[in-house]
Amino acid sequence: MDSVHGSMRRQGLVRPVHGRVLGGVCAGLGQRFGLDPWLARLLFVLALLVIPGSQILVYPILWIVMPSEV
């Protein structure tokens, strides 16, 4: 798991300490891709409407795999 965390940390995919609502996954994705966290959350919800159920699996997996910014 350390190699996965290290790889994500090098790519800039981390869950920020500030700006989290639930786990910080959407805030981290928004930060990585240069989006406002609320826009990333909106896109995440819209994707949930287009492909129902997939984000319910993806979010917890990313929460576990993405390292915290600390």
Secondary structure, 3 states (H helix, E strand, C coil): CHHHHHHHHHHCCCECCCCCCCCCHHHHHHHHHCCCHHHHHHHHHHHHHHCCCHHHHHHHHHHHHCCECC
